[in-house]
């Protein structure tokens, strides 16, 4: 048993060192790839772990805008917005959304011209990470609404 624990500790040290080296080189994508090599950790879970490391300031020289790994739901959300035939790379689509936030918030009639600075997110833009999460939820919402229309029932409130 002690040998097994020792082996796991050495593997953890090996993975930790590899992540630190990748971060030192400025490659959050590689950090995620290293995390993904851990047994039973897929691409999206590895990205979520990278996000946790960002939020806990382990990667203190990076922000949530330095890299993003889109999950399948976020990819679906991008498809709803840009269409399935859009030839842009996913990261290009994400940058378009990132850069269009302020003008879109300012167009919201309920909030008026001061919408962004005074009301929406206290004047802060959503990060790539937050956009990824929002796209996931958007995809789930649209999928649910389409199921409601297709099957003739209320997917949100099945009693109707």
C-alpha positions in Angstrom: 0.0 0.0 0.0 2.8 2.4 0.9 4.4 1.7 -2.5 1.1 2.5 -4.3 0.8 5.8 -2.4 4.4 6.6 -3.2 3.7 5.9 -6.9 0.7 8.2 -6.9 2.6 11.0 -5.2 5.4 10.8 -7.7 2.9 10.9 -10.6 1.2 13.9 -9.0 4.6 15.7 -8.6 5.3 14.8 -12.3 2.0 16.2 -13.5 2.4 19.3 -11.3 5.9 20.0 -12.6 4.7 19.6 -16.2 1.9 22.0 -15.7 4.2 24.6 -14.0 6.6 24.3 -17.0 3.8 24.7 -19.5 2.5 27.7 -17.6 6.0 29.3 -17.5 6.1 29.0 -21.3 2.8 30.8 -21.5 0.9 27.8 -22.8 -2.4 27.3 -21.0 -3.5 25.0 -23.8 -0.7 22.6 -22.9 -1.6 22.9 -19.2 -5.0 21.6 -20.1 -3.5 18.8 -22.3 -1.3 17.7 -19.4 -4.3 17.6 -17.0 -6.2 15.6 -19.6 -3.6 12.8 -19.4 -4.8 12.0 -15.9 -6.9 8.9 -16.0 -10.6 9.5 -16.5 -10.1 13.3 -17.2 -11.4 14.3 -20.6 -10.9 17.5 -22.6 -13.7 19.5 -21.0 -13.0 18.5 -17.4 -9.3 19.3 -17.9 -10.4 22.8 -19.1 -12.5 23.2 -16.0 -9.6 22.3 -13.8 -7.5 24.8 -15.7 -10.2 27.4 -14.9 -10.1 26.5 -11.2 -6.3 27.0 -11.3 -6.8 30.4 -13.0 -9.5 31.4 -10.4 -7.3 30.3 -7.5 -4.4 32.5 -8.9 -2.1 29.5 -9.4 -1.6 30.9 -12.9 -1.1 34.4 -11.6 0.2 35.8 -14.9 -2.8 34.8 -16.9 -6.4 35.9 -17.2 -9.6 34.2 -18.2 -9.1 35.8 -21.7 -5.8 34.1 -22.5 -7.3 30.8 -23.6 -10.6 28.9 -23.8 -11.5 25.3 -24.4 -15.0 25.1 -25.8 -17.2 22.3 -24.6 -19.8 20.6 -26.8 -22.6 22.8 -25.5 -20.7 26.0 -26.2 -19.9 24.8 -29.7 -23.6 24.2 -30.2 -24.3 27.8 -28.9 -21.8 29.2 -31.4 -23.5 27.2 -34.2 -26.9 28.8 -33.3 -25.3 32.3 -33.5 -23.0 31.9 -36.5 -24.6 29.0 -38.3 -23.1 25.6 -39.0 -21.5 26.7 -42.3 -19.5 29.6 -40.8 -15.8 29.2 -41.9 -14.4 31.1 -38.9 -12.4 29.3 -36.3 -14.1 28.9 -33.0 -11.7 31.2 -31.3 -12.4 33.8 -34.0 -16.1 33.5 -33.2 -15.4 33.9 -29.5 -13.3 37.0 -30.1 -16.1 38.5 -32.2 -18.6 37.9 -29.3 -16.0 39.2 -26.8 -15.6 42.5 -28.7 -19.3 43.0 -29.5 -20.5 43.0 -25.9 -20.4 46.7 -25.1 -22.3 47.8 -28.2 -24.9 45.1 -27.7 -25.5 46.1 -24.1 -25.8 49.7 -25.1 -28.6 48.7 -27.6 -30.8 47.2 -25.0 -33.8 49.6 -24.8 -34.8 48.6 -21.3 -31.4 49.8 -19.9 -30.7 52.7 -22.3 -27.4 54.2 -23.3 -25.9 53.9 -19.8 -26.6 50.2 -19.7 -23.1 49.0 -19.9 -21.2 51.3 -17.6 -23.8 51.6 -14.8 -25.8 48.4 -14.9 -24.4 45.5 -16.9 -21.7 43.7 -15.0 -20.6 46.9 -13.3 -18.8 48.0 -16.5 -16.8 44.8 -16.9 -16.9 42.6 -20.0 -17.5 38.9 -19.8 -14.3 36.9 -20.1 -13.8 34.2 -22.7 -14.4 31.7 -19.9 -17.7 33.3 -18.9 -18.8 33.5 -22.6 -18.0 29.8 -22.9 -20.3 29.0 -20.0 -23.0 31.4 -21.2 -22.9 29.7 -24.7 -23.4 26.4 -23.0 -26.5 27.5 -21.2 -27.7 29.3 -24.3 -27.4 26.0 -26.2 -29.3 24.1 -23.5 -32.1 26.8 -23.5 -32.5 26.7 -27.3 -32.4 22.9 -27.4 -35.1 22.8 -24.7 -37.3 25.4 -26.6 -36.9 23.4 -29.8 -38.0 20.2 -28.1 -41.0 22.0 -26.8 -42.0 23.1 -30.3 -41.2 19.8 -31.9 -43.2 17.6 -29.5 -46.0 20.0 -28.7 -45.4 20.1 -25.0 -43.9 22.5 -22.6 -40.3 21.2 -21.9 -39.9 23.7 -19.0 -43.2 22.9 -17.3 -44.3 19.4 -18.3 -47.7 19.7 -16.5 -49.0 21.9 -19.4 
